[in-house]
Amino acid sequence: MSSTAIRPHRREGSAAVSRWESQRSFDELGRPLRDITFCVVDLETTGGSAAAGSMITEIGAVKVRGGEVLGEFQTLVNPQAHIPAFIAVLTGITDSMVATAPPIESALPAFLEFAAGCVLVAHNAPFDIGFLQHFNAQQGRAWPAFEVLDTAKLARRVITRDDAPNCKLSSLAQAFGATTTPNHRALSDARATVDVLHGLMERLGGVGVHTLEELQTFSSRVTTAQRKKRHLAETLPHAPGVYLFRDDQARVLYVGTSKDLRARVRSYFTASETRSRMGEMVGIATAVQGIECATPLEAAVRELRLIAEHKPRYNRRSRFPEKVHFLKLTREPWPRLSLVKQVLDDDADYLGPFSSKKVAERSLAALHEAFPIRQCNDRLPRVPAKAACVLAEMARCVAPCDGTTGPEVYAALVAQLRDSLLRNPDEVVETINERMERLVADERFEEAAVHRDRLAGFLRAAARTQRLSALTRCPEVVAARRDDAGRWEVHVVRHGRLAAAGVIPPGADAQTWVSGLQASAETVLPGHGPTPAATAEESEQVLRWLESDGIRLIDVAGEWTCPIAGAGRHLAVHDAVQRSRESLVPFDERRELTVVHRPAR
């Protein structure tokens, strides 16, 4: 463990001082930012949830005031558990590195002493501060009364797409010319976050933000044009539903949903709306249409359907649900895996849907690594007589084409593959984990990361397919839950599609009322594949409601089950890695568009 003594800031020199000097001319109220001591902290962990057993492997922190570094703190932490290969690939921290490091019982008190009296700063603060609070409580201590500042949240209010492609730490560090490049090591990331914090403060100093209180409550300024359109919300009800902003030609600009239509739409004309692209949209809008819904779930589903129908220019997600891919295990004498765009009624097995072709290709590679079935596109006769390809020479294909493998052996291999797709992915997980362990041991981290991404893509797709297929196989599921007002919300779901929604009226006979709702529900015909009657997003929205607390199943037609050994049980560590990468890696294949458009000039 090392804790650097108080010393001058030597990494930025006059550049940092000039940033702070730009704020010194204001007649300040509240606590001036230049007088606040910030402790910028970053953690490395073995997973995404302390409550689920993930541990801290490194703590890094920088104490800064008025543009000068007062001290630095860094320590590895012995998690007293094996560091998964996925995490070792991401951070470069291995079991051998932490073997002699102090445990969290020693590291945490030292950090808290270092940070005493400071305002804590972190990029995605709920993650880092949540871990610290968890282990502090576990050690039986009261949590100090720290104020917390989240640079990720602040950046989303300030940064436009002209400034940076997203609000990940690495993108912001590059945008603000940070002297340290984030690399998933705690102290380096904390140093980069210091530079991002200074850059954000310099940006906001120009609009009059110069105290801690103003920084904590900052939001984009509301234009006069936005305020003048507040009347567009006055005709909307205080009820759950969907709202559609339209332009002067009645074209849909944006679709949203809310539990209170009037309150939500009014927020677009106030300081609580911080997205500048929404300011641009409000400037164009001439009308707002509200569609009242019986329940929040009905509103969420209607929103998805309306976005898919109108494809509004200011909605970013859910506009093209038809653009998906599937992996297909063909039905032929010598089956193979194929990447397709739709599910056919051909008795084949399908994995998906994938919204990204790249992720589908990664999943395909993971399956081919675990199961060396043929990868050629030809249809082979029952008795093939071809020369083997180079994959056979590399031991990556069992080569049925030249008779090396007979029908029985090949069929057994395909049966194992089908079982991994539909029920138990352990064969794929074990094969790729073993490969990653070998690569990590040889310090070939980049190659290990490729296999990690392949496995994660496959597991997410398999878990999604298993959950969706389980619901879409059911001709009807009827369920109810009490809302916050004590009323019973009831939904009828048929083959994964929301067919009816309502709230039982006070004094009504529940059984009779539910029977009437079922009778009036939309007729939904069964189909083939995991999402035959609705988009995957809609079925997943319904599933989240069905799996929420307080649900009571009224009627289930068919069998609603998921495999016990399914892919979902492997997802926790992969989801933790993905969340970490999204907060830092600048050029991920999947980019979260959390930043906003700058209004057109």
N, C-alpha and C positions, 0 to 999 in steps of 0.2 A: 504494500500500500504506500502511496506517496501523496503528500499534500504540500504543494509548493507554497513557500512563504509569500507574504504580501510583497509584490514587486511591481514596477512600472509596466505598462502595456508596451511590449516591444514588437508585436507582430504587425500592427497597422501604422505605427508612427503618427505622423501629422495627419494622415488621411482620416483616422478615427476622430482626432481632435477637431478637425474642420467640420465633421458631421455634427458634432455636438455644439460647436461654436455657432452653427447656423440657427440654433434654437435659443441662444442666450439673450436675444433682444426683446423677447416678449415680456409684457407685464403679466407675470404668472399667478394663477390661482391654483389651489390644491398643492400637491407635492410635485415639484419640478422633476422631470425625468432625469436631468443631469445630477440630481442629488440622491437618486434611488440606487441602492446596491442590489443588483440582480445576480442571482445564481442560476446559470444556465446549465441544465443537467440532461444527460442522455444515458440510457441503459441498454445493455445487450442482455438478452434472455434466452431461455431454451424453448420458449413457446409464447403463445399469445394471451394466456390467462393464468394469473397467479392462483386464482381460486381452483383452477383445474390441475394444479400441480407444477406449473412452469416455474423455473427458478431464474434468479439474476446471475449472470456470469461476468458482468463488468459494469462499473459505475464510473462515469467521467463527468466532471463539472468545471465550470469556469466562473469565477466571481468577478464582476465588472461594475464599475461606477464611473459615470462621466466620460466614457470612452476609454478608460484605462483598466487593464486587467489587474486585479488585486491579488489573485491567487488561483491556482488550479488544483484539482483533486482527481486522482485516477487510481483505481484498484481493480484487479481481477477478483472475482468472487468464486469460491469453490461451491458449485451447486450441489455437491454430494450426491450426484447422479450422473449418468452417462449423457453427454451432449449429443443429440441426434445428428446424423450425418447431414441432414438438411440445414441445420443451424451452423454446423462447422463450415459448410460450403458458403453460407451467407456471410458469416462474420470472420472466418479464419481462426476462431477460438476453438481449440481442441481440448480433449480431456487432459493431455499431458501439460498443457499450459496452465490449467487451473488446479493441478494436483496439490501444489504447495501454497495456493492462495488462501486468504482468510475466509471463513464462512460468513454468511450474511449477518450472523449474530454479532460479528465484530465490525464488518464493513459499514453496516447501516448507521450505528451510533456515530462512527467517525464522520460519515457524510453529513449527518444532521448537525453535528457540531460545526462543521465547515460552513454549512448553509444558514446557520442561525441568524435571524434578523434580516434575511434577504427576501426579495420577491422571487419565487421560483419561476423559471422560464423553461419550456420544453417545446419541441416540435411534435405535435400530437400529444399534448400534455396528459389527457386522460389515461393514456397507456403507461407512460413513465411514472406519473404521480400515483396512479392506481397500484402499481407494483410496490412502490415505496410504502404506501399506506397499508397495504396488505401485510407486508412483513413487519412493519412497525406494530400493527395491532397484534400480530402473532407473537411478538416479543413482549406484549403486555404493557406497552407505553402509550401515552396519550400523544396524538399527532399534533405537532406544533402548528400554531395558527398562521400558516404560510398563505400569502396571497399568491395566486398562480396566473401566469400569462402564457397563452398558447400561440406560438408564432404561426402555426398552420392556420388556425382560425382567423388570426389577424390578417394573414396574407390573402385569404380568400375574400376579404373585404376591400383589399387595396390593389392587388395585382390583376392586371388584365392579360388577355392572351397575347397582346403585343409585347408585354414585358417578359412572360415566361410561358412555356407550353402547359404547365400545370403547377400545382403548389407543393410538389415534393421538395424535400430539403435540398437535394442535389440540383434541381432546376433553379430554385431560389438562390442557392449559393453561387451558381454561375451567373444569374441575372444581376446580382449585387456585387460581383467581383470579389467573392470571398477569398481570403488568402489560404484557406484550408479546404481541401476537397473531401466531402463526406465519403466514408469507406466502410460503414457499419462497424466501426470501432468507437467506443463511447466518447473518449476525449476528443478525437478528431471531429466527430459529429457535433459535440458541444461547442467546439471552437467555431465550426461553420455556422452553427445556430447563432452565436454571438454576432457574427458578421451580418447575418440575415436580420437579426433584431435591430442592429444599428441602421441597416439599409431601410427597413420599414419605418423607423423613427424619423430618419431624414426625409423620407417621402411624405410622411404625415405632418412633419414640422411646417411644411409649406401651406398646409390647410388649417393651421391653428391648433394642432394637437401638440401640447407641450407639457402636460401633467400626466401622472399615472392614471388619474381618474378619467381624463379625456381619452387616453389610450385604451382603457378597458371598455369604454362605452362607445367607441367610434363606430360610425356607419356612414356609408356614402351619402352625400348631400342630395336632398330631394329637389328636383327642378320645379320651377313654377308650372310648367306644362303638366307635370304629374299631379300637382295639387289641384289644378283646375278640373281634373277629371274624376274627382272623388264622387261626384253625383252618379257615376256609372254603377256604383255599388248599392245605391239607395233602394232599388226595387227588389233586391235579392233577399231571400228569407234567411233567418237564423236557423238553419237546418243543414244536415249533411247532404252532400251532393257534388256535382261536377260543374265547373264554370268554363266557359269558352270566350276568350277575347277575340273579337272580330274587327276587321278593318272596314273602310268605307265601301268596299265591294262585297261585304259579308263573308270574306274569306277568313277561315279560322287561323289565328296567329299563334294561339297557345291554349292548351287544355290543362287544367289542374283540378285537384280535388281537395275537399276540406270537410271537417265536421261542422263548420259554421260558415256557410257561403258568404254572407255579407261581411263578417269580420275579416275573413281571409282576403277577399277582393279589395276591401278598404285598405289593407296593409300595403297594397301595391302603390298607394298614393301617399305613403308616410315614410318616415326615416327607418322603419323596421325592414323595409325592402332594400337590401344592400347590393343586389346584382345589377350592374350597369346595363347589361343587355335587356333586363326587364324594364329598365327606364326607357330604353329605345323602343321596346314593344308597346309600352303604355303610351308613348308619344304617337304611335301609329294607330292605336286602337280607337274605335269610335263607338263600340258597344260591347257589353258583356252579357252573355246568355247564361242563365243558371238552370241546371236540371236537378231538381230535388230528388233525393234517393232515400229509401227507407232505412238503410243501414250504411255505415262506413265501408263495409266490404262491397256492397253493391256499387257504391261510388267509385271505389278503387278499380273495380272491374270495368265499369262504364268508361272510366278515364282511359284505360288501356285500349278498349275497343275504339273509342273516338280518336285517339292518337293514331292508331293503325289505319283508320278510315281516312282522316283528313291530312295526316302527315304535316302538322303545323311546323313552320320554319323555326319557331322559338322553343319547341320541345326538342330535347336532345336524345332522349331515350325512347325506346318502344315504338319508333316510327316505322320500322321495317321488320316486323316479326316473321315475314315470309322468307327473309334472307338467312336461312339456316342450313346446316349440313348434318349428315348422319353417317355413322359407320355401319356398314351392312355386312353381315356374315351370310354369304350366298348359300343357296340351296342348289347344289349340283354334285356330280360324282366326286369332285375334288374341290371342296369349298375354299373360298378365299375371302379376305376382307376387302371391301370396296368403299370409297368415299362417294356418297350420293347426296342429292339435294332434296329428295322427297322419299316418303315411305310408301311402298306399294303393297297391295294385297297379294303377296307372293310367298307367304309362310316363312320368310327369312327372319333372322333376328337382327334388331337394330339397336345401336347405341347412340344416344343424343336426345334432343337436338343440341348442336354446337352453334353458337352465334358467331364464332370465329373459325375460319378454315384452318388457320395456323394451329389452333388448339386441337382441332380434329386430327390434323396430321401428326401432332405430337402424341396423341393418344394411340394413333395407328402404329407409330414407331414403338411405343411401349408394349403393345400387344405382340408385335412381330419379334421383339426381343425375348419375350417370355415364351412365345409359341412359334417355332420356326416353320409355319405353314407356308405354302407357296405365295409369292407376291406378284407373279406374272398375271397379265390381264386376259390371256387366252382361255377359252373353254376347252378343257382337256377331255378326251374321250375316256371311257371306263378303262380301257387298256392303252395308256399313253405310250408313245415310242419316240420321244424327243431327246435331244442332248440336254444335259443339265446345264444350268446357267452359272454365272460366277458366284451367286449367292450360295449355291450348294458347295462350291469349292471353299467358301469362307465359313462353312458350317452354320449358315444362317437360314438354310432351307433344307427340309428333309428330302427334297427332290423326288416327288412322285412322278415327275415327267419322264424319268429314265428308268423307272422301276426300282429304284433304290429302296423306296418305302412302299409297302403294299397297302391295299384298301383298309384292312383292319387296323393297322397301326396308325394310319392317317386319320381314320374315323375317330379313334380314341383320342388323338391329339386335338381334333376339332371339338370333341365333346368336352374336353378340359377347357378349351377356349370359351365355349358357349357357357359353361358353368361360371367362369370368371366374369363374363359379361352380365349375366342375369342374376347370379346368386352370391358367389364367394370369390373376391379378387385376390385372395392370399397368394396364389401362385405368381401373379404379376408383381405384387408388393415385395415378396421375398426375393425374386430374381433381381429386381432393380435395386433394392436396398443392398443386396450383397455386392452388386456392381459398384454402387456409390461408395460403400465402405472401402473397397479396394482402391478406388480413385482418390478418396480423401487420404488414405494412408500414404499414397504416393504423391500427395499434395497437388494433384491434378484437379483443382477445384472447379475450373471452368467446365471441364468435361462432366464432372459430377453434377454441376448445376443443370446441364442439358438433360441428364437422366431424371433429375428431380422434377423438372418442369414437365417432362413426359408423363411421369407417374402421377403428378398432381392433376394434370389435364384428364388423364384416364379416370382417376378416382372420382373427380367431380362429375364427370359425364356419367359414370356408372351409377353413382348415388342418385343423380338427377333422374336417370332413366328408371331406376327401381322405384323411386317415390312416385313419379308421374304415372308409370304403368300400373302401380297398385291402385291408384285412384281412378284412372280412366277405365279400368276393367269393371268398375262397379256401375251397374245401370242407374243406381240412385243412392245417394246418401243425404239424409235429412238430419240436421243438427241445430242446436239452440244454445244461446249463451245470454246471461243477464248483462245489460249494458250498465253504464254508470248511474242511470236513473232508476235501475231496478226492473226495467222492462225486459222481456224476452225477445231477443233477435233470433229469427229463424231463417235458415237458408236451405234451399233444395239444390243439390249438385248432381248432375247427370253426366256420366262419362267424363268427369273432370271439368265440366262447364257449369258455371252458375246459371241455373234455370229459373230460380225465383228467390225473392227476398222479401221479408216483411217483419213487422213487430206485432206481437199479440196484443190486441187492444185490452184495456182494463175491463174486467168483468166478463170477458169472452171465455167460452169453453175451449180450453187449449187444444184438446184432441180434435174437436170439430173444426176449429180454425186452421190447424195444421193440415188436416185432410183437404180443406178447401184450397190452401196454398199449393199443395201437391197437384191437385186437379187442374189448377190454372197455370202451372209451370210450363215453361217452354219444352216442346218435344225435341229431344236430342237423340239422333241416331248413332248407334255404335259405329266405330271405325276400326282401323288397324293402326298399330304403332302406339308409342307412348303419349302422343298428343293429337288424337283424332278429331276431337270436337271443339277444341279451344286452342289458343296459343299456349306455349309452355309458361309464359309469364302469368297468364290468367290462372292456369291450374296451380301454379306455385303460390300465387296470392291466396287462392282458396285453401290450399294445404296449410299455409301459415296460420290462417284463421282456425281451421279444424284442429290444428295441433296446439293452439293456445290454451291458457289456463281457463278453467270454468266451462269448457265445452261439454254438452250433453248430447250424445247420439240418440236420436229419436227412432230412426229407421235406417238400416243398411241392406240394400239389395245386392247380393253377390258377396264376394269375400274381399275384404280390404286388409291386406297383409303385406309386409315387406320382409325380405329374408333377414334372419337374425345375424348371419355372418356377412351381411351386405357391405357395400363400399363406404357407407356413411361413417362407420366406426373408425376409419383410417384418416378422416379429414381434418381433425383438430390441428395436428402439427403443420399440415400443408396450408391451412387457412392462416395460421400464425405467421408462417414465412411470407405468404402473399401480402398480408397486411403490412409487414415490415418493408417489403420491397416496394409497395405502392407509395410508402411515405418517403422513399429515398431514391430508388433507382430511376434515372432520368428518362430512359428510352425503353421502357417496358413495352411489350407487345400490347398489353391491355392498358390504355391510358384513361384514367379517370378525369373527365373534363370538369374539374371543380372551379376553374377560373372562368372569367367572364369576358364577353366581347366588349370592346371599346365602341361607343356609339359612332356611327358613320359621320364623317365630316363632309 
